[in-house]
Amino acid sequence: MQTDGRHEPARSPHHLVPSAHFDALAAGRGDAGTVRFLRTTEYSRRLLLLRALLDAVAETPGALGPLPGVDSVWDTLAAAQERSPEVFGELLLHPQVGVWLGHGLRRLRRTAWGDGPLWTDLGHVFTVCAVAALRTGLPLRTTVPLRDGGVMFPTLGLARLPDRPRWGTAEVVVEAGRLRVDPHGACVGPPDRPGPPGPPGPPGGLDLSGRLDPDEPTEPDDPADPDPDEPDDPAAPDRPADPADPADPPYLPDPPGLPGRFDPPGPPDLPEPPDLPEPPDLPGRLDPPGPPYLPGPPDLPATVGPPDLPGPAGPPVLDGPAGLLGVDAPGWQAPHRMHARVAGRPVGVWLDDIDPYRDLSEPLPAHRLSPDDTARWRERFRLALGLLEDSDPEAAAALAEGLRSVTPVRSLSTWRVLSASSGDAFGGLLTSLPPDPVTFAVTLVHEFQHTKLGALLHLLTLEQDDGAERHHAPWRDDPRPLSGLLQGAYAFLGITDFWSRRLDRAPAAERASAEFEFALGLRQTREAVETLGADPALTDHGRRFLRGMAARLPSWTADRRVRPGIDAMAGFAATDHRTEWRIRHLVPAPDAVRALARAYVTGAAADLRGAGSTVVPDLTARWSHARTRLIRQVLGTPEPGTPPSGPSAAPPAPSAAERALIAGDPAAADGYVRLLAEDPEDPDAWTGLVLALALAEPAARPLLRRPELPRAVHRELRVIGTTADPRRLARWLAAGIAGLADGAPRPGA
């Protein structure tokens, strides 16, 4: 940041995305060097967001309430950055600081709300100042806001002040390497480091000198210095070249319909993040619906902060003197840490259960893990990272370079892991505790794929979609917009890569399960890539990115390590999901449904010409996924843990019809007919019936192309007072579907 951001114009050059990094990311990869590049670009974005927030605060009367003025923030942060750019950069890149910046901007623009006064969220900047001063050895006296009678200092800990109001203020003093809150009252703070304070350096009992690779230089590669052999890099952000400057590499023009990139000349014309949507509720979702990332300004991708700021050089290992880090004290709760080793070097990650900005939306109260739970998290994380390194050392090193924080969340079921991530929180993720190290490793890969793609999307526009939720994502129960499908496909590209590498390393007892997950992940990814390729909303950069993804698939498709029987089970599971998704979310044209019902009653043939379907999301009923769970049980996938108490803790028990279908019993269709007699609208039973008929009768297989029709026509028949046997109706419709030419109208899914 500039020394005096209140008066000087902001200077905003542009990052270039080197082809090597772009192509590695497109292939679902990216080594530690690629992640360091992304961290540098994210640092630039954080600087811009910080600048936008502070300028907006300065322009909003009373925004900071009883707290000091914004000028003191500039003074402290500029001094901290000048004293130790790497330490300052690591703090600014802390995932929870990113979430706070996004939340503060949304509150200022009234697109998000909080449970306290506005100044309690905006004033969090003073706790950031306090940590910056402590870590860089600067003295500071300031005032911070209280939330629920406490103060959270990012990466440092939570101060608890007794008998204080829920919303109030407290004085903070930083001097001689110590931080104290309410020095003339409760006087709480982190434990002192042993011995005399010493000279400025890594204060507060935290050793910031360690790095994953002590031989790496402390300065990152200059992203503004592209490879001279690639002056017309098609992965470069869109901005016209300066013809007066021959050293200025050319940029690609904007795709049609996009405005030019906004290069802010300085205050007050700074890049302004748009109204950012709140992330959806997490419970019950493997990956939150809607865009999993909360993107920054659409004109920000090719813009960075002032060029005179060296970015953070790499992942400091925040491991202080033994016995201090993670130790609570009276009135003080320290953050937990999880530890592992990658390539023989230590890796430390926050296990954050206290920072109010650890969630993706509204601030949360602290929810402390028990010592036993903390131990389980640490052990499974250590084993997961070791397992990942064993199968994919490059991916493990990249993750170790970028991952900073894991937030534990509670899942009401033991059979699905709940995980999420956000573009606001590069290097952070939320997850329920995976039941075993393998599942933990898959979760880390999954969310880190989102992290990498989210950072790239801050630099390049890959799609220009209208946001309509219309696509089938093979791993999601709800329709997805193009952006969500791209995110999911990219995550499952990484998951499929993981299982491909895991196959030959899995113990004998887990081999069948690994084969199934690999084969299923490949089918899911391939279907999503094909859907993406057919969508015209991808930009040129997006199509190049998709080609990189698609290039990984042929070698996996040709892989003969999966046994045919297991491969067939994976194919069945993928078909099961696609079939039920269509039954739930596709609505056939009402006129066509009425015409089909009349034809059925009169004994005419089913004429489906013009009988298209429209995506109408139906999120009223939860999916059971019973058939896929049964397959995993057959393959010996262990049931995770003991279910917690509560009605929604365990998944619903499979029905007799589902057990018969998985066992290959021809009587399965009869079982689903009995279920439909009890509930004619049950989408799960209609899915099972379609699958059972398609497996048992080749003539019924066309139903898989239009599985939404039987339920819709059966409903219309009930309306007109006609009783119809679901099997007979389904077979009648199958004959009509079989007569559709390839060019006949298809559903709008």
ZAFISE-952695 format. One line per 2 residues: number of its first residue (from 0); their letters; for each residue x, y, z of C-alpha. Coordinates in pm, whole numbers, plus 50000, padded with zeros to 5 digits. Layout:
ZAFISE-952695
NUM> a> X:Y:Z; ...
This chain:
ZAFISE-952695
0> mq> 50000:50000:50000; 50119:50352:49935
2> td> 50273:50540:50222; 49990:50789:50225
4> gr> 49684:50637:50066; 49476:50940:50159
6> he> 49627:51173:49903; 49828:50994:49635
8> pa> 49658:50842:49331; 49646:50464:49335
10> rs> 49874:50299:49082; 49732:49983:48930
12> ph> 49936:49784:48679; 49819:49445:48562
14> hl> 49919:49088:48626; 49991:48861:48333
16> vp> 49905:48493:48369; 50200:48296:48230
18> sa> 50101:48020:47990; 50279:47760:48200
20> hf> 50065:47844:48503; 49745:47870:48301
22> da> 49795:47537:48127; 49891:47362:48450
24> la> 49578:47494:48620; 49361:47399:48321
26> ag> 49484:47043:48356; 49372:47044:48717
28> rg> 49728:47071:48840; 49957:47355:48944
30> da> 50270:47309:49154; 50392:47513:49449
32> gt> 50526:47780:49213; 50183:47820:49055
34> vr> 50023:47855:49397; 50283:48117:49494
36> fl> 50186:48311:49183; 49818:48291:49278
38> rt> 49897:48407:49631; 50076:48708:49486
40> te> 49774:48799:49275; 49541:48745:49569
42> ys> 49760:48974:49778; 49709:49244:49516
44> rr> 49335:49190:49531; 49333:49209:49911
46> ll> 49517:49541:49893; 49255:49675:49656
48> ll> 48971:49553:49874; 49134:49704:50181
50> ra> 49173:50032:49997; 48810:50020:49880
52> ll> 48690:49946:50233; 48888:50224:50399
54> da> 48788:50478:50137; 48423:50382:50175
56> va> 48454:50410:50553; 48608:50756:50517
58> et> 48315:50863:50300; 48048:50723:50535
60> pg> 47980:50954:50831; 47977:50767:51160
62> al> 48083:50437:51006; 48336:50370:51282
64> gp> 48112:50487:51566; 48311:50535:51887
66> lp> 48635:50402:51734; 48935:50606:51612
68> gv> 48942:50766:51269; 49048:50587:50956
70> ds> 49370:50789:50924; 49521:50596:51214
72> vw> 49462:50273:51023; 49659:50396:50722
74> dt> 49944:50505:50946; 49969:50172:51129
76> la> 49933:49942:50830; 50171:50142:50611
78> aa> 50434:50134:50888; 50386:49760:50944
80> qe> 50420:49688:50576; 50732:49896:50547
82> rs> 50883:49728:50853; 50813:49371:50738
84> pe> 50638:49324:50402; 50634:48946:50430
86> vf> 50477:48941:50775; 50223:49205:50675
88> ge> 50138:49016:50356; 50086:48690:50543
90> ll> 49843:48863:50780; 49650:49033:50499
92> lh> 49624:48700:50316; 49484:48521:50620
94> pq> 49157:48365:50495; 48948:48512:50776
96> vg> 49080:48861:50698; 48956:48812:50341
98> vw> 48612:48706:50463; 48599:49011:50690
100> lg> 48693:49245:50404; 48417:49105:50185
102> hg> 48161:49116:50466; 48254:49473:50559
104> lr> 48212:49595:50201; 47877:49420:50172
106> rl> 47754:49574:50494; 47855:49918:50371
108> rr> 47659:49855:50052; 47368:49702:50240
110> ta> 47386:49368:50064; 47473:49188:50387
112> wg> 47370:49234:50746; 47513:49162:51086
114> dg> 47384:49105:51434; 47565:49411:51570
116> pl> 47616:49776:51483; 47800:49848:51157
118> wt> 48106:49977:51342; 48158:49642:51515
120> dl> 48229:49481:51176; 48419:49771:51021
122> gh> 48616:49827:51340; 48770:49482:51308
124> vf> 49036:49665:51109; 49180:49789:51440
126> tv> 49238:49432:51557; 49419:49371:51227
128> ca> 49628:49679:51303; 49707:49545:51650
130> va> 49827:49210:51514; 50027:49384:51240
132> al> 50195:49606:51501; 50271:49312:51729
134> rt> 50411:49095:51452; 50631:49370:51310
136> gl> 50754:49510:51643; 50571:49844:51632
138> pl> 50422:50018:51936; 50049:50090:51918
140> rt> 49770:50215:52139; 49423:50193:51989
142> tv> 49060:50106:52057; 48892:49792:51928
144> pl> 48526:49683:51912; 48386:49412:52136
146> rd> 48173:49131:51997; 47987:48926:52256
148> gg> 48216:49077:52517; 48533:48962:52346
150> vm> 48789:49066:52083; 48931:48841:51812
152> fp> 49283:48915:51691; 49333:48731:51359
154> tl> 49583:48441:51387; 49658:48541:51747
156> gl> 49361:48461:51966; 49036:48563:52131
158> ar> 49036:48791:52436; 48745:48741:52676
160> lp> 48660:49038:52895; 48436:48963:53195
162> dr> 48131:49176:53269; 48156:49374:52949
164> pr> 47863:49457:52720; 47799:49250:52410
166> wg> 47879:49550:52188; 48134:49791:52327
168> ta> 48496:49896:52303; 48822:49814:52473
170> ev> 49167:49969:52478; 49458:49774:52329
172> vv> 49825:49843:52395; 50109:49687:52196
174> ea> 50459:49752:52325; 50779:49563:52393
176> gr> 50657:49257:52205; 50339:49226:52415
178> lr> 49971:49282:52339; 49733:49365:52620
180> vd> 49358:49425:52603; 49199:49652:52865
182> ph> 49538:49713:53031; 49385:49904:53323
184> ga> 49110:49650:53386; 49103:49280:53303
186> cv> 49441:49308:53125; 49426:48996:52909
188> gp> 49635:48888:52614; 49844:48607:52472
190> pd> 50104:48446:52699; 50439:48621:52706
192> rp> 50732:48461:52534; 51002:48350:52776
194> gp> 51289:48584:52849; 51325:48957:52787
196> pg> 51127:49115:52505; 51432:49162:52284
198> pp> 51448:49363:51962; 51161:49392:51720
200> gp> 51096:49073:51530; 50847:48796:51551
202> pg> 50663:48909:51867; 50380:48759:52066
204> gl> 50545:48420:52109; 50514:48335:51737
206> dl> 50816:48247:51528; 50753:48384:51182
208> sg> 51097:48312:51045; 51037:47954:50934
210> rl> 50944:47863:50576; 50846:47548:50395
212> dp> 51163:47581:50193; 51438:47781:50365
214> de> 51631:47789:50040; 51354:47971:49851
216> pt> 51408:48344:49794; 51198:48575:50007
218> ep> 51069:48766:49703; 50817:48602:49470
220> dd> 50861:48593:49096; 50747:48918:48939
222> pa> 50410:48837:48777; 50432:49158:48574
224> dp> 50738:49020:48392; 50598:48769:48143
226> dp> 50800:48511:47958; 50966:48703:47673
228> de> 50904:48407:47446; 50527:48450:47495
230> pd> 50442:48814:47426; 50097:48726:47296
232> dp> 50009:48481:47572; 49640:48399:47515
234> aa> 49602:48350:47889; 49685:48713:47955
236> pd> 49408:48931:48094; 49221:49153:47854
238> rp> 49362:49504:47823; 49480:49702:47520
240> ad> 49853:49739:47482; 50011:50081:47497
242> pa> 50137:50142:47141; 50368:50414:47269
244> dp> 50553:50167:47486; 50718:49883:47291
246> ad> 50793:49708:47618; 50423:49681:47696
248> pp> 50318:49329:47593; 49998:49311:47391
250> yl> 49677:49196:47551; 49386:49020:47392
252> pd> 49083:49240:47325; 48776:49208:47541
254> pp> 48535:48932:47439; 48225:49065:47262
256> gl> 47984:49237:47495; 48230:49290:47778
258> pg> 48328:49639:47883; 48692:49729:47892
260> rf> 48891:49661:48206; 48862:49931:48467
262> dp> 49198:50077:48563; 49127:50303:48862
264> pg> 49314:50634:48842; 49303:50683:49218
266> pp> 49062:50792:49486; 48772:50823:49473
268> dl> 48751:50623:49146; 48869:50298:49300
270> pe> 48753:49954:49187; 48425:49894:49361
272> pp> 48318:49539:49435; 47960:49478:49330
274> dl> 47676:49368:49552; 47807:49026:49643
276> pe> 47552:48755:49715; 47552:48585:50050
278> pp> 47661:48223:50045; 47375:47981:50102
280> dl> 47322:47779:50416; 47566:47495:50456
282> pg> 47374:47217:50635; 47303:46910:50432
284> rl> 47510:47009:50129; 47834:46861:50011
286> dp> 47916:47186:49843; 47697:47493:49896
288> pg> 47446:47569:49623; 47492:47870:49404
290> pp> 47834:48001:49305; 48070:47853:49566
292> yl> 48286:48158:49528; 48197:48513:49617
294> pg> 48379:48688:49332; 48529:49029:49360
296> pp> 48467:49312:49118; 48419:49198:48760
298> dl> 48670:49459:48642; 48929:49363:48902
300> pa> 49070:49044:48746; 49355:49209:48559
302> tv> 49423:49473:48821; 49670:49466:49108
304> gp> 49776:49693:49389; 50063:49940:49386
306> pd> 50378:49788:49236; 50607:49899:49517
308> lp> 50467:49635:49752; 50655:49308:49768
310> gp> 50405:49032:49828; 50429:48751:50076
312> ag> 50704:48514:49984; 50567:48184:50099
314> pp> 50405:47995:50380; 50559:48096:50713
316> vl> 50547:47818:50966; 50382:47992:51256
318> dg> 50520:47767:51524; 50645:47957:51823
320> pa> 50846:47845:52122; 50732:47516:52264
322> gl> 50440:47545:52498; 50320:47886:52383
324> lg> 50137:47852:52055; 49785:47722:52109
326> vd> 49801:47769:52485; 49504:47932:52654
328> ap> 49540:48170:52946; 49295:48343:53179
330> gw> 49071:48553:52955; 49250:48430:52643
332> qa> 49172:48155:52390; 49449:48072:52146
334> ph> 49381:47925:51800; 49450:47558:51742
336> rm> 49712:47439:51498; 49737:47124:51288
338> ha> 50077:46999:51181; 50214:46773:50911
340> rv> 50526:46735:50702; 50556:46757:50325
342> ag> 50885:46675:50154; 51042:46658:50498
344> rp> 50945:47014:50585; 50693:47126:50848
346> vg> 50348:47250:50752; 50122:47431:50997
348> vw> 49754:47511:50939; 49507:47692:51165
350> ld> 49217:47486:51299; 48989:47782:51358
352> di> 48697:47750:51595; 48703:48105:51738
354> dp> 48736:48371:51467; 48394:48528:51398
356> yr> 48481:48553:51026; 48563:48185:50979
358> dl> 48227:48117:50808; 48130:48218:50453
360> se> 47853:48461:50544; 47757:48615:50878
362> pl> 47997:48634:51174; 47977:48338:51411
364> pa> 48033:48309:51787; 48325:48098:51899
366> hr> 48251:47728:51931; 48548:47564:52098
368> ls> 48642:47208:52005; 48694:46965:52289
370> pd> 49048:46837:52349; 48947:46495:52211
372> dt> 48794:46648:51899; 49101:46865:51846
374> ar> 49323:46559:51871; 49112:46376:51613
376> wr> 49132:46668:51371; 49510:46689:51409
378> er> 49566:46318:51363; 49345:46284:51056
380> fr> 49492:46595:50896; 49846:46468:50948
382> la> 49760:46128:50803; 49563:46282:50514
384> lg> 49847:46505:50405; 50089:46215:50433
386> ll> 49860:45998:50223; 49831:46274:49962
388> ed> 50206:46317:49950; 50252:45944:49903
390> sd> 50027:45937:49596; 50085:46286:49456
392> pe> 50387:46476:49594; 50332:46776:49364
394> aa> 49971:46822:49474; 50070:46786:49840
396> aa> 50341:47051:49803; 50101:47286:49623
398> la> 49839:47244:49894; 50098:47298:50166
400> eg> 50201:47618:49990; 49848:47756:49980
402> lr> 49642:47613:50266; 49630:47830:50577
404> sv> 49311:47760:50766; 49053:47485:50820
406> tp> 48725:47573:50989; 48540:47282:51151
408> vr> 48166:47274:51087; 47907:47035:51216
410> sl> 47728:46792:50988; 47403:46630:51096
412> st> 47490:46312:50910; 47786:46079:50938
414> wr> 47751:45958:50580; 47825:46284:50398
416> vl> 48112:46524:50454; 48004:46887:50451
418> sa> 48266:47115:50295; 48281:47459:50135
420> ss> 48520:47734:50033; 48500:48094:49915
422> gd> 48682:48323:49676; 48698:48574:49961
424> af> 48905:48330:50168; 49194:48212:49952
426> gg> 49379:47945:50149; 49085:47859:50374
428> ll> 48816:47593:50375; 48531:47472:50591
430> ts> 48458:47106:50649; 48299:46865:50887
432> lp> 48544:46614:51029; 48604:46350:50760
434> pd> 48568:45998:50896; 48911:45879:50784
436> pv> 49237:46009:50631; 49140:45909:50275
438> tf> 48815:46105:50289; 49005:46395:50447
440> av> 49255:46391:50160; 48971:46391:49904
442> tl> 48811:46686:50085; 49137:46882:50081
444> vh> 49184:46814:49708; 48821:46906:49635
446> ef> 48824:47242:49811; 49175:47337:49701
448> qh> 49064:47292:49341; 48796:47552:49412
450> tk> 49060:47775:49571; 49287:47764:49265
452> lg> 49007:47822:49017; 48861:48101:49228
454> al> 49193:48286:49222; 49221:48242:48845
456> lh> 48868:48378:48803; 48981:48696:48979
458> ll> 49222:48741:48687; 49042:48607:48380
460> tl> 48684:48582:48261; 48610:48221:48165
462> eq> 48235:48248:48115; 47967:48511:48051
464> dd> 47662:48328:48173; 47332:48474:48286
466> ga> 47340:48272:48609; 47033:48062:48527
468> er> 47026:47734:48721; 46975:47490:48436
470> hh> 47261:47239:48419; 47285:46889:48560
472> ap> 47594:46856:48777; 47646:46482:48834
474> wr> 47751:46532:49197; 47480:46782:49295
476> dd> 47110:46739:49366; 47015:47088:49244
478> pr> 47039:47251:48898; 47353:47460:48854
480> pl> 47444:47775:48664; 47733:47751:48421
482> sg> 47973:47902:48674; 47877:47642:48933
484> ll> 47912:47358:48686; 48258:47481:48590
486> qg> 48362:47495:48955; 48226:47148:49023
488> ay> 48380:46995:48712; 48716:47138:48809
490> af> 48688:47002:49162; 48600:46656:49033
492> lg> 48883:46668:48783; 49112:46687:49085
494> it> 48919:46417:49272; 48939:46181:48975
496> df> 49311:46248:48952; 49343:46161:49322
498> ws> 49164:45827:49283; 49364:45741:48972
500> rr> 49684:45779:49170; 49535:45610:49476
502> ld> 49435:45291:49291; 49770:45114:49309
504> ra> 49840:45233:49662; 49510:45138:49822
506> pa> 49522:44842:50062; 49356:44527:49933
508> ae> 49050:44584:50153; 48999:44930:49998
510> ra> 49085:44850:49637; 48729:44787:49517
512> sa> 48610:45111:49675; 48894:45306:49512
514> ef> 48812:45156:49171; 48447:45256:49210
516> ef> 48527:45614:49314; 48771:45654:49025
518> al> 48528:45514:48768; 48237:45722:48903
520> gl> 48445:46040:48923; 48560:45992:48564
522> rq> 48202:45955:48440; 48088:46258:48635
524> tr> 48374:46475:48514; 48339:46364:48153
526> ea> 47967:46442:48147; 48025:46786:48300
528> ve> 48304:46868:48055; 48079:46771:47763
530> tl> 47800:46993:47900; 48040:47283:47942
532> ga> 48172:47242:47590; 47821:47268:47446
534> dp> 47748:47596:47624; 47813:47907:47411
536> al> 47867:48126:47718; 48230:48020:47761
538> td> 48481:48286:47659; 48791:48217:47452
540> hg> 48989:48182:47773; 48719:47953:47906
542> rr> 48737:47729:47600; 49113:47706:47624
544> fl> 49076:47619:47993; 48815:47353:47911
546> rg> 49044:47200:47647; 49307:47159:47916
548> ma> 49054:46983:48139; 48931:46759:47859
550> ar> 49285:46656:47766; 49314:46467:48096
552> lp> 49017:46240:48025; 49130:46005:47742
554> sw> 49409:45840:47939; 49173:45777:48230
556> ta> 48905:45642:47998; 49157:45395:47858
558> dr> 49263:45286:48207; 49207:44911:48246
560> rv> 49273:44891:48620; 48901:44905:48703
562> rp> 48730:44567:48691; 48429:44546:48456
564> gi> 48179:44466:48730; 48285:44766:48937
566> da> 48287:44986:48628; 47928:44879:48562
568> ma> 47832:44974:48916; 47983:45319:48864
570> gf> 47788:45353:48538; 47468:45257:48719
572> aa> 47530:45514:48995; 47590:45790:48741
574> td> 47275:45696:48548; 47078:45679:48873
576> hr> 47173:46036:48964; 47104:46177:48617
578> te> 46768:46000:48603; 46646:46123:48939
580> wr> 46772:46476:48866; 46559:46488:48553
582> ir> 46254:46347:48729; 46283:46609:49000
584> hl> 46382:46918:48804; 46248:46881:48448
586> vp> 45887:46973:48377; 45746:46850:48044
588> ap> 45536:47095:47844; 45184:47090:47996
590> da> 45005:47074:47658; 45218:46779:47554
592> vr> 45147:46599:47883; 44771:46646:47838
594> al> 44792:46517:47482; 44987:46211:47595
596> ar> 44733:46137:47867; 44448:46151:47615
598> ay> 44642:45924:47376; 44704:45671:47654
600> vt> 44336:45661:47748; 44229:45608:47384
602> ga> 44493:45347:47314; 44681:45556:47061
604> aa> 45060:45553:47027; 45268:45797:47228
606> dl> 45359:46091:47006; 45641:46288:47169
608> rg> 45716:46528:46888; 45747:46874:47041
610> ag> 45722:46738:47395; 46018:46929:47535
612> st> 46095:46981:47903; 46199:47288:48101
614> vv> 46421:47310:48406; 46216:47409:48709
616> pd> 46424:47350:49025; 46240:47148:49289
618> lt> 46428:47156:49617; 46138:47052:49840
620> ar> 46245:46694:49909; 46584:46563:50010
622> ws> 46748:46285:49816; 46813:45953:49985
624> ha> 47097:45836:49754; 47004:45493:49889
626> rt> 47107:45294:49582; 47455:45447:49562
628> rl> 47501:45396:49935; 47405:45032:49889
630> ir> 47666:44995:49614; 47931:45138:49843
632> qv> 47827:44894:50115; 47852:44604:49871
634> lg> 48202:44717:49781; 48303:44726:50145
636> tp> 48325:45102:50192; 48335:45136:50572
638> ep> 48047:45311:50743; 48191:45623:50904
640> gt> 48169:45645:51279; 47874:45626:51514
642> pp> 47573:45836:51419; 47510:46134:51645
644> sg> 47178:46166:51823; 46887:46327:51643
646> ps> 46630:46236:51381; 46839:46343:51081
648> aa> 47164:46187:51199; 47145:45865:50997
650> pp> 47042:45825:50631; 46705:45666:50560
652> ap> 46712:45288:50544; 46702:45145:50190
654> sa> 46367:44998:50088; 46319:44637:49986
656> ae> 46279:44755:49627; 46617:44928:49635
658> ra> 46785:44621:49779; 46625:44408:49509
660> li> 46739:44645:49233; 47102:44647:49350
662> ag> 47090:44268:49384; 46967:44235:49024
664> dp> 46630:44090:49130; 46372:44118:48845
666> aa> 46104:44173:49113; 46247:44518:49189
668> ad> 45995:44687:48956; 45707:44534:49152
670> gy> 45851:44678:49471; 45863:45028:49324
672> vr> 45504:44996:49201; 45399:44923:49558
674> ll> 45586:45232:49677; 45412:45444:49413
676> ae> 45075:45313:49529; 45153:45471:49865
678> dp> 45293:45796:49720; 45236:45849:49345
680> ed> 45462:46155:49343; 45768:45994:49507
682> pd> 46059:46089:49276; 46284:45827:49431
684> aw> 46034:45551:49355; 45982:45672:48998
686> tg> 46361:45675:48951; 46386:45320:49081
688> lv> 46106:45202:48854; 46265:45355:48544
690> la> 46601:45201:48632; 46450:44861:48709
692> la> 46261:44849:48379; 46561:44975:48180
694> la> 46785:44707:48330; 46538:44422:48287
696> ep> 46382:44511:47951; 46586:44642:47656
698> aa> 46269:44791:47507; 46234:45014:47814
700> rp> 46583:45163:47796; 46472:45470:47597
702> ll> 46305:45583:47922; 46649:45691:48040
704> rr> 46639:45966:47776; 46313:46116:47909
706> pe> 46259:45975:48261; 46057:46281:48367
708> lp> 45763:46182:48142; 45607:45886:48331
710> ra> 45548:46078:48653; 45411:46382:48472
712> vh> 45169:46178:48255; 45066:45960:48551
714> re> 44979:46277:48742; 44765:46403:48453
716> lr> 44586:46068:48434; 44498:46090:48803
718> vi> 44363:46441:48746; 44122:46316:48477
720> gt> 44021:46019:48690; 44205:45742:48509
722> ta> 44391:45471:48694; 44712:45363:48524
724> dp> 44964:45095:48610; 45303:45274:48630
726> rr> 45482:44987:48455; 45239:44975:48162
728> la> 45248:45354:48127; 45628:45359:48135
730> rw> 45654:45091:47866; 45406:45279:47647
732> la> 45610:45597:47679; 45935:45409:47612
734> ag> 45801:45303:47273; 45725:45664:47188
736> ia> 46065:45785:47302; 46234:45515:47091
738> gl> 46069:45666:46786; 46228:46005:46840
740> ad> 46492:46088:46582; 46827:46216:46706
742> ga> 46733:46563:46589; 46397:46566:46768
744> pr> 46339:46833:47034; 46520:46752:47354
746> pg> 46475:46884:47708; 46615:47221:47793
748> a> 46851:47074:48053
